[in-house]
Amino acid sequence: MPGTQELTLPVVDLARENDEFRKVLWSGDKTQLVLMAIPAGGEIGGEIHEGHDQLLYFVAGSGVAEIGETETEIADGDVSIVPSGVFHNFRNTGSGMLKLFTTYSPPEHEPGTEHATKAEADADE
């Protein structure tokens, strides 16, 4: 079926292969799919998304999720849920990259956004 390949992605493989801090894969009117890679000792950075729910699916590495006032260890296979308006941060506490894909509803970033590092992402905001 034409078009199916572009709308069906091996997202776990893509996330495991990704080394960019942020790479927007797909943006629709109501949802966005983004790859992320956090280096050892790094973090996403504390933030609040007003009007955006976020789901983070971890595919490699380990870390700590801070969502609201709760801290939880995270690892490959975990999903973190961040409701709109809730403070959150994710830190890499492992020795390798913490890799994940995340969805935002509605989209949070401009379609096609790519940031090689957190510093590049911070400079773009």
C-alpha positions, 0 to 999 in steps of 0.5 A: 500500500503506497505511503504505509512505509513512511507511516510505519517505522521501526521506532525502537531500532531508530531510537537505539541508533540515534545519537542526537539529543533531539530529532523530530521524526513525525509531526501531525496536527495532534501528536508528535514523535521525537527521538532523544539521546541523553549522554552519561551524566546528562539530563533533559532539563527540568521543564513544564509543558503547559497544554502538552501531555508527554509519553517517554519510552526508554529503549536503552540505558538507565536513569532517574525520572523526576515527575512532579515530586516523585523520583523513580529509576528508569531503564530499558522497557520503561514508559514515563507519563508526564501530564500537561502542567507537571514539572519533569526532568530525566537524568542519565545515571548510567555509563552509556547513552540513555535512549528513548522516543517520546510523543507529545500531544499536541506537538511541542517542537517545529517539524523537522527539528534536530539538535545534536546536543542539549546546548544546541537545543537550549540555544534554539529555545 
